[in-house]
Amino acid sequence: MSNWNDNENEELGEGLSEIEQMQAEAIMLDTAFNNSYLILTNQITFSELLGRRFNTGEDAVMAHDPEVGAKKDELLNMLDYYVELEEYERCAKIKQILDQSYSV
């Protein structure tokens, strides 16, 4: 049976609440998509990204493997993400990359 003290450990700082966990995941996802976007659009190299992120203490997470290149499903996920944010210039660039890389 559940009681009001179920979240006692969260209140004591022994972990993230479910909302905090979701917020951290959203930030990580945004960072990954933005990092991948910068690399895929040749605005920065992977080495430059690593150097900048190391210097600022930020994460260098990516939505794709920079050694292999972006897979079709990864590009489609990025496209959906930026459509939801109404970042249509980014959508157009990702769509262009998608068409060039995976034209049928």
VMD Tcl script that builds the backbone (N, CA, C; Angstrom):
set m [mol new atoms 312]
animate dup $m
set s [atomselect $m all]
$s set {name element resname resid chain x y z} {
  {N N MET 1 A 0.836 -1.176 0.000}
  {CA C MET 1 A 0.000 0.000 0.000}
  {C C MET 1 A 0.885 1.246 0.000}
  {N N SER 2 A 0.518 2.202 -0.771}
  {CA C SER 2 A 1.281 3.431 -0.914}
  {C C SER 2 A 0.940 4.405 0.203}
  {N N ASN 3 A 1.934 5.191 0.602}
  {CA C ASN 3 A 1.650 6.232 1.577}
  {C C ASN 3 A 2.361 7.517 1.161}
  {N N TRP 4 A 2.170 8.558 1.938}
  {CA C TRP 4 A 2.698 9.871 1.578}
  {C C TRP 4 A 4.215 9.937 1.656}
  {N N ASN 5 A 4.848 9.016 2.305}
  {CA C ASN 5 A 6.294 9.046 2.480}
  {C C ASN 5 A 7.058 8.311 1.391}
  {N N ASP 6 A 6.367 7.875 0.332}
  {CA C ASP 6 A 7.029 7.157 -0.756}
  {C C ASP 6 A 8.129 7.977 -1.412}
  {N N ASN 7 A 8.002 9.284 -1.419}
  {CA C ASN 7 A 8.984 10.159 -2.071}
  {C C ASN 7 A 9.991 10.722 -1.083}
  {N N GLU 8 A 10.064 10.126 0.093}
  {CA C GLU 8 A 10.945 10.643 1.135}
  {C C GLU 8 A 12.396 10.719 0.684}
  {N N ASN 9 A 12.910 9.703 -0.027}
  {CA C ASN 9 A 14.299 9.717 -0.496}
  {C C ASN 9 A 14.549 10.835 -1.492}
  {N N GLU 10 A 13.565 11.144 -2.325}
  {CA C GLU 10 A 13.732 12.228 -3.289}
  {C C GLU 10 A 13.854 13.566 -2.572}
  {N N GLU 11 A 13.070 13.743 -1.517}
  {CA C GLU 11 A 13.112 14.988 -0.776}
  {C C GLU 11 A 14.438 15.158 -0.043}
  {N N LEU 12 A 15.087 14.077 0.277}
  {CA C LEU 12 A 16.365 14.131 0.973}
  {C C LEU 12 A 17.546 14.280 0.011}
  {N N GLY 13 A 17.257 14.362 -1.294}
  {CA C GLY 13 A 18.306 14.561 -2.274}
  {C C GLY 13 A 18.994 13.287 -2.713}
  {N N GLU 14 A 18.411 12.131 -2.455}
  {CA C GLU 14 A 19.033 10.862 -2.824}
  {C C GLU 14 A 18.604 10.407 -4.216}
  {N N GLY 15 A 18.488 11.300 -5.136}
  {CA C GLY 15 A 18.111 10.950 -6.496}
  {C C GLY 15 A 17.206 12.016 -7.075}
  {N N LEU 16 A 16.966 11.854 -8.339}
  {CA C LEU 16 A 16.112 12.805 -9.037}
  {C C LEU 16 A 14.671 12.346 -8.985}
  {N N SER 17 A 13.773 13.290 -8.880}
  {CA C SER 17 A 12.362 12.950 -8.984}
  {C C SER 17 A 12.077 12.582 -10.435}
  {N N GLU 18 A 10.934 12.031 -10.675}
  {CA C GLU 18 A 10.565 11.640 -12.040}
  {C C GLU 18 A 10.543 12.849 -12.968}
  {N N ILE 19 A 10.069 13.961 -12.489}
  {CA C ILE 19 A 10.022 15.185 -13.302}
  {C C ILE 19 A 11.433 15.693 -13.599}
  {N N GLU 20 A 12.293 15.677 -12.580}
  {CA C GLU 20 A 13.678 16.101 -12.786}
  {C C GLU 20 A 14.393 15.182 -13.773}
  {N N GLN 21 A 14.113 13.890 -13.689}
  {CA C GLN 21 A 14.701 12.922 -14.615}
  {C C GLN 21 A 14.246 13.230 -16.050}
  {N N MET 22 A 12.962 13.511 -16.220}
  {CA C MET 22 A 12.435 13.825 -17.554}
  {C C MET 22 A 13.052 15.116 -18.088}
  {N N GLN 23 A 13.229 16.102 -17.222}
  {CA C GLN 23 A 13.842 17.365 -17.636}
  {C C GLN 23 A 15.295 17.148 -18.045}
  {N N ALA 24 A 16.027 16.338 -17.292}
  {CA C ALA 24 A 17.424 16.048 -17.617}
  {C C ALA 24 A 17.517 15.312 -18.956}
  {N N GLU 25 A 16.610 14.391 -19.200}
  {CA C GLU 25 A 16.595 13.663 -20.468}
  {C C GLU 25 A 16.275 14.588 -21.637}
  {N N ALA 26 A 15.357 15.531 -21.432}
  {CA C ALA 26 A 15.005 16.490 -22.486}
  {C C ALA 26 A 16.199 17.377 -22.821}
  {N N ILE 27 A 16.940 17.795 -21.807}
  {CA C ILE 27 A 18.135 18.615 -22.037}
  {C C ILE 27 A 19.189 17.812 -22.782}
  {N N MET 28 A 19.374 16.557 -22.401}
  {CA C MET 28 A 20.349 15.688 -23.058}
  {C C MET 28 A 19.968 15.470 -24.527}
  {N N LEU 29 A 18.690 15.253 -24.795}
  {CA C LEU 29 A 18.216 15.056 -26.162}
  {C C LEU 29 A 18.444 16.311 -26.997}
  {N N ASP 30 A 18.118 17.462 -26.433}
  {CA C ASP 30 A 18.319 18.723 -27.134}
  {C C ASP 30 A 19.795 18.938 -27.445}
  {N N THR 31 A 20.652 18.657 -26.485}
  {CA C THR 31 A 22.095 18.793 -26.682}
  {C C THR 31 A 22.582 17.853 -27.780}
  {N N ALA 32 A 22.119 16.614 -27.756}
  {CA C ALA 32 A 22.536 15.630 -28.761}
  {C C ALA 32 A 22.115 16.064 -30.160}
  {N N PHE 33 A 20.866 16.491 -30.314}
  {CA C PHE 33 A 20.396 16.930 -31.630}
  {C C PHE 33 A 21.142 18.175 -32.102}
  {N N ASN 34 A 21.372 19.124 -31.202}
  {CA C ASN 34 A 22.085 20.341 -31.595}
  {C C ASN 34 A 23.535 20.048 -31.974}
  {N N ASN 35 A 24.206 19.181 -31.216}
  {CA C ASN 35 A 25.580 18.816 -31.559}
  {C C ASN 35 A 25.640 18.132 -32.920}
  {N N SER 36 A 24.737 17.185 -33.146}
  {CA C SER 36 A 24.711 16.486 -34.437}
  {C C SER 36 A 24.401 17.446 -35.576}
  {N N TYR 37 A 23.466 18.354 -35.335}
  {CA C TYR 37 A 23.112 19.328 -36.369}
  {C C TYR 37 A 24.326 20.164 -36.774}
  {N N LEU 38 A 25.073 20.647 -35.794}
  {CA C LEU 38 A 26.250 21.463 -36.098}
  {C C LEU 38 A 27.265 20.692 -36.944}
  {N N ILE 39 A 27.454 19.429 -36.634}
  {CA C ILE 39 A 28.409 18.621 -37.390}
  {C C ILE 39 A 27.871 18.283 -38.772}
  {N N LEU 40 A 26.613 17.872 -38.857}
  {CA C LEU 40 A 26.035 17.477 -40.144}
  {C C LEU 40 A 25.942 18.636 -41.138}
  {N N THR 41 A 25.816 19.844 -40.629}
  {CA C THR 41 A 25.735 21.019 -41.496}
  {C C THR 41 A 27.099 21.695 -41.670}
  {N N ASN 42 A 28.150 20.993 -41.245}
  {CA C ASN 42 A 29.532 21.463 -41.410}
  {C C ASN 42 A 29.805 22.821 -40.768}
  {N N GLN 43 A 29.091 23.109 -39.700}
  {CA C GLN 43 A 29.346 24.341 -38.964}
  {C C GLN 43 A 30.484 24.164 -37.971}
  {N N ILE 44 A 30.802 22.894 -37.668}
  {CA C ILE 44 A 31.853 22.573 -36.722}
  {C C ILE 44 A 32.308 21.140 -37.007}
  {N N THR 45 A 33.564 20.851 -36.707}
  {CA C THR 45 A 34.031 19.469 -36.844}
  {C C THR 45 A 33.842 18.761 -35.502}
  {N N PHE 46 A 33.906 17.446 -35.537}
  {CA C PHE 46 A 33.761 16.676 -34.303}
  {C C PHE 46 A 34.882 17.032 -33.323}
  {N N SER 47 A 36.091 17.196 -33.823}
  {CA C SER 47 A 37.219 17.573 -32.963}
  {C C SER 47 A 36.990 18.927 -32.304}
  {N N GLU 48 A 36.484 19.881 -33.075}
  {CA C GLU 48 A 36.185 21.202 -32.513}
  {C C GLU 48 A 35.093 21.105 -31.452}
  {N N LEU 49 A 34.085 20.293 -31.721}
  {CA C LEU 49 A 33.007 20.109 -30.761}
  {C C LEU 49 A 33.544 19.538 -29.452}
  {N N LEU 50 A 34.362 18.517 -29.560}
  {CA C LEU 50 A 34.938 17.917 -28.353}
  {C C LEU 50 A 35.763 18.934 -27.572}
  {N N GLY 51 A 36.558 19.709 -28.287}
  {CA C GLY 51 A 37.388 20.721 -27.628}
  {C C GLY 51 A 36.561 21.774 -26.932}
  {N N ARG 52 A 35.529 22.272 -27.603}
  {CA C ARG 52 A 34.670 23.293 -26.995}
  {C C ARG 52 A 33.933 22.751 -25.784}
  {N N ARG 53 A 33.375 21.556 -25.923}
  {CA C ARG 53 A 32.604 20.964 -24.820}
  {C C ARG 53 A 33.516 20.634 -23.635}
  {N N PHE 54 A 34.735 20.188 -23.920}
  {CA C PHE 54 A 35.683 19.897 -22.846}
  {C C PHE 54 A 36.023 21.175 -22.085}
  {N N ASN 55 A 36.267 22.251 -22.830}
  {CA C ASN 55 A 36.645 23.520 -22.209}
  {C C ASN 55 A 35.528 24.119 -21.359}
  {N N THR 56 A 34.279 23.882 -21.750}
  {CA C THR 56 A 33.153 24.458 -21.008}
  {C C THR 56 A 32.540 23.482 -20.012}
  {N N GLY 57 A 32.970 22.232 -20.052}
  {CA C GLY 57 A 32.429 21.227 -19.150}
  {C C GLY 57 A 31.071 20.695 -19.568}
  {N N GLU 58 A 30.678 20.970 -20.796}
  {CA C GLU 58 A 29.388 20.497 -21.293}
  {C C GLU 58 A 29.516 19.093 -21.873}
  {N N ASP 59 A 28.380 18.457 -22.085}
  {CA C ASP 59 A 28.353 17.132 -22.683}
  {C C ASP 59 A 28.565 17.214 -24.186}
  {N N ALA 60 A 29.259 16.228 -24.719}
  {CA C ALA 60 A 29.465 16.147 -26.170}
  {C C ALA 60 A 28.648 14.994 -26.741}
  {N N VAL 61 A 27.435 14.814 -26.219}
  {CA C VAL 61 A 26.568 13.750 -26.720}
  {C C VAL 61 A 26.110 14.078 -28.128}
  {N N MET 62 A 25.838 13.019 -28.884}
  {CA C MET 62 A 25.429 13.202 -30.277}
  {C C MET 62 A 24.234 12.311 -30.568}
  {N N ALA 63 A 23.469 12.704 -31.553}
  {CA C ALA 63 A 22.315 11.911 -31.980}
  {C C ALA 63 A 22.705 10.929 -33.076}
  {N N HIS 64 A 23.961 10.945 -33.470}
  {CA C HIS 64 A 24.454 9.998 -34.475}
  {C C HIS 64 A 25.927 9.699 -34.195}
  {N N ASP 65 A 26.417 8.648 -34.816}
  {CA C ASP 65 A 27.827 8.280 -34.680}
  {C C ASP 65 A 28.610 9.069 -35.723}
  {N N PRO 66 A 29.469 9.996 -35.311}
  {CA C PRO 66 A 30.174 10.842 -36.281}
  {C C PRO 66 A 31.159 10.070 -37.159}
  {N N GLU 67 A 31.607 8.906 -36.709}
  {CA C GLU 67 A 32.524 8.112 -37.526}
  {C C GLU 67 A 31.799 7.392 -38.655}
  {N N VAL 68 A 30.557 7.038 -38.433}
  {CA C VAL 68 A 29.766 6.299 -39.421}
  {C C VAL 68 A 28.909 7.243 -40.267}
  {N N GLY 69 A 28.468 8.322 -39.667}
  {CA C GLY 69 A 27.537 9.226 -40.329}
  {C C GLY 69 A 26.126 8.957 -39.837}
  {N N ALA 70 A 25.242 9.854 -40.151}
  {CA C ALA 70 A 23.869 9.742 -39.672}
  {C C ALA 70 A 23.091 8.713 -40.475}
  {N N LYS 71 A 22.399 7.851 -39.759}
  {CA C LYS 71 A 21.508 6.878 -40.392}
  {C C LYS 71 A 20.196 7.572 -40.735}
  {N N LYS 72 A 19.463 6.950 -41.623}
  {CA C LYS 72 A 18.201 7.531 -42.069}
  {C C LYS 72 A 17.251 7.777 -40.899}
  {N N ASP 73 A 17.101 6.804 -40.015}
  {CA C ASP 73 A 16.174 6.964 -38.891}
  {C C ASP 73 A 16.636 8.068 -37.931}
  {N N GLU 74 A 17.937 8.256 -37.805}
  {CA C GLU 74 A 18.451 9.330 -36.953}
  {C C GLU 74 A 18.122 10.697 -37.557}
  {N N LEU 75 A 18.267 10.814 -38.864}
  {CA C LEU 75 A 17.910 12.069 -39.530}
  {C C LEU 75 A 16.408 12.331 -39.434}
  {N N LEU 76 A 15.614 11.290 -39.582}
  {CA C LEU 76 A 14.163 11.450 -39.468}
  {C C LEU 76 A 13.768 11.862 -38.057}
  {N N ASN 77 A 14.444 11.313 -37.049}
  {CA C ASN 77 A 14.178 11.726 -35.665}
  {C C ASN 77 A 14.539 13.191 -35.456}
  {N N MET 78 A 15.671 13.607 -36.019}
  {CA C MET 78 A 16.066 15.012 -35.910}
  {C C MET 78 A 15.049 15.907 -36.602}
  {N N LEU 79 A 14.611 15.487 -37.771}
  {CA C LEU 79 A 13.620 16.260 -38.527}
  {C C LEU 79 A 12.338 16.419 -37.702}
  {N N ASP 80 A 11.841 15.323 -37.140}
  {CA C ASP 80 A 10.634 15.386 -36.302}
  {C C ASP 80 A 10.831 16.303 -35.104}
  {N N TYR 81 A 11.997 16.228 -34.494}
  {CA C TYR 81 A 12.296 17.056 -33.324}
  {C C TYR 81 A 12.241 18.538 -33.683}
  {N N TYR 82 A 12.876 18.907 -34.784}
  {CA C TYR 82 A 12.910 20.320 -35.163}
  {C C TYR 82 A 11.579 20.799 -35.729}
  {N N VAL 83 A 10.782 19.909 -36.305}
  {CA C VAL 83 A 9.431 20.290 -36.726}
  {C C VAL 83 A 8.619 20.662 -35.484}
  {N N GLU 84 A 8.723 19.845 -34.444}
  {CA C GLU 84 A 7.987 20.111 -33.216}
  {C C GLU 84 A 8.392 21.447 -32.590}
  {N N LEU 85 A 9.671 21.793 -32.717}
  {CA C LEU 85 A 10.157 23.076 -32.188}
  {C C LEU 85 A 9.918 24.239 -33.152}
  {N N GLU 86 A 9.387 23.921 -34.332}
  {CA C GLU 86 A 9.145 24.906 -35.389}
  {C C GLU 86 A 10.434 25.583 -35.840}
  {N N GLU 87 A 11.516 24.815 -35.882}
  {CA C GLU 87 A 12.826 25.271 -36.372}
  {C C GLU 87 A 12.916 24.880 -37.852}
  {N N TYR 88 A 12.179 25.598 -38.686}
  {CA C TYR 88 A 12.005 25.170 -40.069}
  {C C TYR 88 A 13.254 25.327 -40.929}
  {N N GLU 89 A 14.126 26.258 -40.600}
  {CA C GLU 89 A 15.390 26.360 -41.341}
  {C C GLU 89 A 16.237 25.116 -41.099}
  {N N ARG 90 A 16.267 24.669 -39.867}
  {CA C ARG 90 A 16.996 23.439 -39.552}
  {C C ARG 90 A 16.337 22.243 -40.234}
  {N N CYS 91 A 15.017 22.229 -40.250}
  {CA C CYS 91 A 14.290 21.146 -40.920}
  {C C CYS 91 A 14.681 21.074 -42.392}
  {N N ALA 92 A 14.758 22.223 -43.041}
  {CA C ALA 92 A 15.097 22.251 -44.466}
  {C C ALA 92 A 16.503 21.702 -44.708}
  {N N LYS 93 A 17.437 22.057 -43.858}
  {CA C LYS 93 A 18.810 21.563 -44.015}
  {C C LYS 93 A 18.895 20.063 -43.758}
  {N N ILE 94 A 18.185 19.593 -42.745}
  {CA C ILE 94 A 18.186 18.156 -42.461}
  {C C ILE 94 A 17.511 17.396 -43.596}
  {N N LYS 95 A 16.426 17.941 -44.114}
  {CA C LYS 95 A 15.732 17.310 -45.249}
  {C C LYS 95 A 16.657 17.234 -46.454}
  {N N GLN 96 A 17.443 18.269 -46.694}
  {CA C GLN 96 A 18.402 18.279 -47.796}
  {C C GLN 96 A 19.452 17.179 -47.595}
  {N N ILE 97 A 19.970 17.054 -46.391}
  {CA C ILE 97 A 20.942 15.999 -46.084}
  {C C ILE 97 A 20.301 14.622 -46.278}
  {N N LEU 98 A 19.083 14.486 -45.809}
  {CA C LEU 98 A 18.348 13.228 -45.944}
  {C C LEU 98 A 18.167 12.859 -47.416}
  {N N ASP 99 A 17.756 13.823 -48.223}
  {CA C ASP 99 A 17.549 13.564 -49.649}
  {C C ASP 99 A 18.850 13.225 -50.366}
  {N N GLN 100 A 19.932 13.906 -50.024}
  {CA C GLN 100 A 21.222 13.640 -50.653}
  {C C GLN 100 A 21.776 12.279 -50.256}
  {N N SER 101 A 21.585 11.906 -49.009}
  {CA C SER 101 A 22.164 10.674 -48.504}
  {C C SER 101 A 21.316 9.440 -48.779}
  {N N TYR 102 A 20.007 9.614 -48.834}
  {CA C TYR 102 A 19.121 8.469 -48.923}
  {C C TYR 102 A 18.081 8.619 -50.022}
  {N N SER 103 A 18.458 9.190 -51.141}
  {CA C SER 103 A 17.514 9.324 -52.250}
  {C C SER 103 A 17.210 7.938 -52.818}
  {N N VAL 104 A 15.966 7.757 -53.164}
  {CA C VAL 104 A 15.529 6.435 -53.657}
  {C C VAL 104 A 15.492 6.401 -55.159}
}
mol reanalyze $m
mol bondsrecalc $m
mol representation Tube
mol addrep $m
